[in-house]
Amino acid sequence: MPTNGSTEARKLRSRLTHPIIDADGHWLEYGPVMRDEFRRIGGDAAGEALAAATDRVPSALRMSLPERRRRRVGMEAFWSSPSENVLDRATAMLPRLMYERLDDLGIDFCVVYPTAGLGFHRTQDTRLRRAICRAYNVFAADQFRGLEDRVIPAAIIPMYTPEEAIEELEFAAKQLGYKVMMVGGLMRRPIPALAEEHPDVSKFIEWYDVVGIDRELRVAPSFHNGARSILLRNSPSNFCYNHIGHFASAGHAVAKALFFGGVTRRFPDLNFAFLEGGVGWACMLYADLIGHWDKRNRKAIESTNPDKLDLGALLGYAQKYGREALVEAVRRGEGLEGDSNSKLTGGLEDLDDYFRCKIGAKSDIRDLFVPRFYFGCEADDPVNAWAFNRKANPMGARLNALFSSDIGHFDVPDMTEVVPEAYELVEHELITSDDFRDFMFTNAVRFWGEVNPDFFKGTVVEKAAARALAPPAAAAAAG
């Protein structure tokens, strides 16, 4: 039976004083139904796009290992969905069953992301990309209709052009009622010089574009990008080699670009989530942003300005300690213009890499990074504790970790064990009960609720979310 009232997750949830919000569950779209529905919704273009998108992994697995090596095709996941645990497999396939089982999982409210649809927004052909994203969003909205008080799906938003992004955002939000948007952050684009000079080669070598959006629709964008089977994660024989760290790598690239692009400066009330990569990379990025600013801010880099090199003093040291050949080279002034042997600066708009963020002090980095970025963390990752370690993070920061169950995927052999596994951080005294509340509930409320105060309206966590979002005095008065 789907519910039995005896799971450890249910017992744990009964002891807590706060709800649990799953910020990143997954469902397994059933191919035959999706195929028929996509053709009904989007016609031949949606059907063609779906066939191509869903054949990518099987195509790689049909190849022999020597052929993957010859073509340098990365090893893909096999046996990647629950099988032995039939109940969990059915739960991932059937939204109504997922809804019915949430109490057994210890979860009050769940946001569900695609599985097959995770890469639809990266379809290269514009006509097919727009058709498949539209078909998916209509399809998923229909599959989860009537479950909105506890389970809601995420829409997928193509980001190759501002026009298509805005059109799909508005359609998904206004026509279909979506409140969660999964936006693309690593868009594959051709390199202009190769396309012009070597068109036959250009289709094999691309660059990855990182983008940002605004908040007109009261949407907090979430990025669920991966970097598997590209660049340094492209083993033809080992899926785990390709898989480990790929979400973190993609999240690192997007978060770094948003920060350096000044997006959090220009949109101070907009939140961003980077899912399934954990928070370890975010702690490192936060520290690196501060460390690099210390050494490379506009004032600091003047210490390496070639114009400030005292050639006379350097020649004196060379004459005292160097050999004759070195002395003569220094006397001629050769090779003394920095590590690049040049005074060139690449025609930069501003020599301060942080100029778009307008950083005047380290605290500006904290204020533009820490409140705006949220990080999806799976239950079995002990590094989640780093987010709450004020002693380790610069300026006593606590980063915003979001509980992400990842139910429906191979790394969750038993859905009922996810919440208890997350609680092990408390049992092992790596985080406090208050930290756990933020991890499992409050951070998710702030991520969506700060941008859209009505996000949790009509859900089972509406009252608890309202208390969490209320100013401290109001929350205390409400009890």
MARLUMZA-543641 format. One line per 4 residues: number of its first residue (from 1); for each residue x, y, z of C-alpha. Coordinates in steps of 0.1 Angstrom, whole numbers, plus 5000, padded with zeros to 4 digits. Example, Ala and Ser with C-alpha at 12.3 -4.5 7.8 and 13.67 -1.06 7.14 Angstrom:
BEGIN
1 = 5123 4955 5078; 5137 4989 5071
END
This chain:
BEGIN
1 = 5000 5000 5000; 5013 5035 4993; 5007 5047 5029; 5014 5027 5060
5 = 5020 5053 5087; 5052 5037 5098; 5081 5051 5078; 5110 5067 5097
9 = 5105 5098 5076; 5069 5101 5088; 5080 5097 5124; 5107 5122 5120
13 = 5084 5147 5105; 5059 5143 5133; 5086 5154 5158; 5095 5186 5139
17 = 5079 5220 5146; 5082 5231 5110; 5071 5218 5075; 5095 5202 5050
21 = 5097 5216 5015; 5114 5196 4988; 5129 5222 4965; 5140 5197 4938
25 = 5122 5165 4933; 5119 5148 4899; 5093 5128 4880; 5098 5103 4852
29 = 5078 5114 4822; 5064 5083 4806; 5076 5083 4770; 5046 5068 4751
33 = 5021 5092 4767; 5045 5122 4763; 5050 5113 4726; 5013 5113 4719
37 = 5006 5144 4739; 5034 5164 4724; 5021 5157 4689; 4986 5167 4700
41 = 4999 5199 4716; 5027 5210 4693; 5022 5190 4661; 5050 5176 4640
45 = 5076 5200 4653; 5071 5189 4689; 5071 5153 4679; 5102 5156 4659
49 = 5120 5175 4686; 5110 5149 4713; 5122 5120 4691; 5156 5136 4687
53 = 5160 5147 4723; 5150 5114 4738; 5173 5094 4714; 5205 5112 4725
57 = 5213 5089 4755; 5201 5056 4738; 5222 5066 4707; 5253 5068 4729
61 = 5246 5035 4746; 5240 5017 4713; 5276 5026 4703; 5304 5002 4712
65 = 5331 5015 4735; 5356 5018 4707; 5331 5038 4687; 5325 5062 4715
69 = 5362 5066 4719; 5366 5072 4681; 5338 5098 4682; 5347 5111 4717
73 = 5311 5106 4729; 5308 5106 4767; 5294 5076 4785; 5258 5081 4795
77 = 5238 5067 4824; 5224 5033 4822; 5199 5017 4846; 5192 5051 4859
81 = 5156 5048 4872; 5142 5027 4902; 5133 4992 4891; 5135 4968 4920
85 = 5116 4992 4942; 5084 4992 4920; 5065 5015 4943; 5092 5042 4940
89 = 5092 5038 4902; 5055 5042 4900; 5057 5072 4924; 5081 5089 4900
93 = 5059 5082 4870; 5025 5091 4885; 5020 5125 4900; 4989 5116 4919
97 = 5007 5087 4936; 5036 5110 4945; 5010 5133 4960; 4995 5105 4980
101 = 5029 5093 4993; 5043 5126 5005; 5035 5120 5041; 5053 5087 5040
105 = 5083 5106 5026; 5081 5132 5054; 5076 5160 5029; 5048 5186 5031
109 = 5053 5204 4998; 5073 5194 4967; 5085 5212 4936; 5090 5187 4908
113 = 5115 5192 4880; 5118 5172 4847; 5139 5142 4840; 5136 5137 4802
117 = 5128 5174 4799; 5160 5186 4816; 5177 5192 4783; 5148 5202 4761
121 = 5156 5239 4763; 5190 5232 4748; 5176 5219 4715; 5197 5237 4688
125 = 5170 5242 4661; 5150 5273 4670; 5117 5260 4656; 5120 5226 4673
129 = 5132 5241 4706; 5103 5264 4710; 5079 5237 4700; 5092 5211 4725
133 = 5094 5236 4754; 5058 5247 4748; 5046 5212 4745; 5063 5201 4777
137 = 5049 5230 4797; 5014 5223 4785; 5018 5186 4791; 5033 5189 4826
141 = 5007 5215 4838; 4980 5190 4828; 4997 5161 4845; 4999 5179 4878
145 = 4966 5198 4877; 4946 5195 4909; 4977 5187 4931; 4988 5223 4936
149 = 4984 5224 4973; 5013 5199 4978; 5030 5193 4944; 5038 5217 4916
153 = 5059 5212 4885; 5086 5235 4870; 5082 5250 4836; 5112 5249 4812
157 = 5123 5281 4796; 5145 5284 4765; 5170 5312 4767; 5187 5314 4733
161 = 5170 5348 4726; 5153 5373 4750; 5122 5371 4728; 5117 5334 4731
165 = 5125 5335 4768; 5100 5363 4775; 5073 5347 4754; 5075 5313 4771
169 = 5078 5329 4806; 5047 5349 4800; 5028 5319 4786; 5039 5296 4814
173 = 5031 5321 4842; 5000 5338 4828; 4983 5311 4808; 4994 5279 4826
177 = 4998 5292 4861; 5034 5281 4867; 5052 5296 4896; 5085 5278 4892
181 = 5107 5284 4861; 5137 5263 4851; 5158 5286 4829; 5187 5278 4807
185 = 5221 5291 4818; 5246 5273 4795; 5235 5279 4760; 5255 5263 4732
189 = 5265 5288 4706; 5289 5287 4675; 5322 5305 4676; 5318 5334 4651
193 = 5353 5332 4637; 5351 5294 4631; 5316 5298 4615; 5330 5323 4591
197 = 5364 5308 4584; 5358 5270 4589; 5321 5264 4586; 5325 5226 4584
201 = 5343 5226 4617; 5323 5251 4636; 5294 5227 4644; 5318 5206 4664
205 = 5333 5234 4686; 5310 5256 4706; 5311 5280 4735; 5286 5281 4764
209 = 5267 5314 4769; 5255 5324 4804; 5225 5346 4807; 5203 5365 4832
213 = 5167 5376 4833; 5146 5402 4851; 5117 5398 4876; 5087 5413 4858
217 = 5066 5381 4864; 5076 5377 4900; 5097 5346 4892; 5128 5335 4910
221 = 5147 5316 4883; 5162 5282 4890; 5191 5267 4871; 5193 5230 4866
225 = 5222 5229 4842; 5246 5201 4838; 5281 5199 4823; 5283 5161 4818
229 = 5300 5147 4787; 5317 5180 4778; 5352 5194 4782; 5368 5177 4812
233 = 5339 5153 4818; 5338 5133 4786; 5350 5098 4793; 5336 5073 4768
237 = 5337 5045 4793; 5329 5058 4828; 5296 5075 4836; 5305 5083 4872
241 = 5337 5101 4860; 5314 5123 4838; 5287 5127 4864; 5307 5136 4896
245 = 5308 5174 4899; 5291 5182 4867; 5261 5200 4883; 5285 5219 4905
249 = 5307 5229 4875; 5277 5243 4857; 5263 5261 4887; 5297 5276 4894
253 = 5299 5290 4858; 5264 5305 4859; 5266 5320 4894; 5300 5335 4887
257 = 5287 5350 4854; 5256 5364 4871; 5277 5380 4898; 5304 5395 4876
261 = 5277 5406 4852; 5263 5428 4880; 5229 5411 4879; 5225 5409 4917
265 = 5235 5446 4918; 5209 5456 4892; 5182 5434 4906; 5186 5434 4943
269 = 5153 5417 4951; 5157 5388 4927; 5168 5353 4939; 5186 5326 4919
273 = 5188 5289 4927; 5214 5264 4914; 5201 5229 4918; 5216 5195 4924
277 = 5253 5206 4927; 5254 5210 4965; 5269 5240 4983; 5306 5231 4986
281 = 5314 5248 4953; 5294 5279 4964; 5315 5282 4996; 5346 5281 4975
285 = 5333 5306 4949; 5323 5330 4976; 5357 5328 4992; 5374 5331 4958
289 = 5354 5362 4948; 5367 5379 4980; 5402 5367 4976; 5405 5377 4940
293 = 5390 5411 4947; 5417 5416 4974; 5444 5412 4948; 5427 5423 4916
297 = 5405 5453 4924; 5413 5485 4905; 5435 5499 4932; 5453 5467 4940
301 = 5464 5459 4904; 5483 5492 4903; 5510 5474 4922; 5516 5453 4890
305 = 5513 5482 4866; 5544 5480 4843; 5547 5518 4843; 5556 5517 4880
309 = 5586 5495 4876; 5618 5514 4887; 5642 5503 4860; 5672 5520 4876
313 = 5667 5502 4909; 5661 5469 4891; 5693 5473 4871; 5711 5480 4904
317 = 5700 5446 4918; 5708 5429 4886; 5744 5443 4886; 5749 5432 4922
321 = 5733 5397 4920; 5729 5388 4883; 5751 5374 4855; 5763 5396 4827
325 = 5738 5384 4801; 5709 5392 4825; 5724 5426 4833; 5726 5435 4797
329 = 5690 5424 4790; 5678 5445 4819; 5698 5475 4807; 5681 5472 4773
333 = 5647 5470 4791; 5638 5437 4775; 5610 5415 4790; 5602 5438 4819
337 = 5565 5446 4812; 5549 5419 4833; 5542 5382 4830; 5527 5387 4795
341 = 5558 5407 4784; 5533 5434 4774; 5517 5466 4786; 5486 5457 4766
345 = 5453 5453 4785; 5432 5438 4758; 5411 5468 4751; 5390 5463 4783
349 = 5361 5486 4791; 5374 5489 4826; 5405 5473 4842; 5386 5463 4873
353 = 5369 5429 4866; 5344 5438 4894; 5333 5471 4878; 5298 5459 4869
357 = 5291 5449 4905; 5305 5482 4918; 5324 5466 4946; 5339 5491 4971
361 = 5346 5467 5000; 5345 5430 5008; 5312 5435 5025; 5297 5444 4991
365 = 5306 5410 4978; 5288 5394 5008; 5258 5415 5003; 5255 5408 4966
369 = 5262 5371 4968; 5249 5356 5001; 5213 5368 5002; 5206 5363 4965
373 = 5220 5328 4957; 5205 5295 4968; 5220 5261 4964; 5202 5228 4959
377 = 5217 5201 4983; 5209 5164 4983; 5203 5146 5015; 5234 5123 5014
381 = 5260 5151 5009; 5279 5158 5042; 5293 5189 5027; 5259 5205 5032
385 = 5271 5215 5067; 5296 5240 5051; 5267 5263 5043; 5260 5269 5080
389 = 5296 5272 5092; 5300 5309 5101; 5336 5303 5113; 5347 5289 5079
393 = 5328 5312 5055; 5342 5348 5051; 5326 5375 5072; 5306 5349 5091
397 = 5282 5342 5062; 5257 5314 5061; 5249 5303 5026; 5214 5294 5015
401 = 5212 5256 5012; 5179 5242 4998; 5168 5206 5006; 5166 5188 4973
405 = 5154 5152 4975; 5162 5141 4939; 5135 5115 4942; 5129 5096 4910
409 = 5166 5093 4901; 5191 5065 4906; 5208 5081 4936; 5176 5076 4956
413 = 5171 5039 4961; 5144 5044 4987; 5124 5076 4987; 5114 5072 5024
417 = 5150 5074 5035; 5158 5108 5021; 5145 5130 5049; 5160 5109 5077
421 = 5193 5109 5058; 5192 5147 5057; 5186 5148 5095; 5218 5129 5101
425 = 5236 5162 5099; 5218 5171 5132; 5224 5137 5148; 5261 5140 5140
429 = 5262 5175 5154; 5273 5191 5121; 5244 5215 5121; 5219 5226 5147
433 = 5181 5221 5147; 5177 5257 5137; 5201 5251 5107; 5180 5221 5098
437 = 5148 5242 5098; 5164 5267 5074; 5178 5239 5052; 5145 5220 5050
441 = 5120 5248 5051; 5128 5285 5057; 5154 5289 5029; 5129 5275 5003
445 = 5102 5299 5016; 5125 5329 5013; 5138 5318 4979; 5103 5318 4963
449 = 5083 5339 4988; 5106 5370 4987; 5101 5374 4950; 5065 5363 4949
453 = 5047 5367 4983; 5017 5347 4969; 5038 5317 4960; 5026 5295 4988
457 = 4990 5308 4988; 4966 5278 4987; 4992 5253 4997; 4994 5232 5029
461 = 5024 5253 5041; 5007 5287 5035; 5004 5297 5071; 5039 5285 5081
465 = 5054 5302 5051; 5036 5335 5059; 5051 5333 5094; 5085 5326 5081
469 = 5083 5356 5057; 5069 5380 5083; 5091 5406 5100; 5104 5393 5133
473 = 5080 5413 5155; 5050 5402 5134; 5061 5366 5135; 5065 5366 5172
477 = 5030 5382 5177; 5015 5355 5154; 5030 5328 5176
END
